[in-house]
Amino acid sequence: MPGLHLPRRGFGKVWGGEALGPSNPYTFVRNCLGYGRTAEEQAQPVVVQRFQRGFLLSGAASEGRYIYAVGFSTYTNGGVAGGSYERFPEPAR
């Protein structure tokens, strides 16, 4: 589609759900984020903290520091039932 871009390199594998196999809990990344708005990928350092049913991502973007809270539910066989995320501005230090 015009104006939409597929991510390439390493993030493209996560975005496409290929990195960790068919029971990958991150397969919903593509659905949460959608397509890229620019053709160029930009590497950004982030801190990840994992939890039983999700994780937090903390990093910086041009508009300031941020935290993503990502949650997912799983089936008893380990498959992913669904997921959601929310973005928060990082509190001032």
Order of alpha helices (4+ residues) and beta strands (2+ residues): alpha-alpha-beta-beta-beta-beta
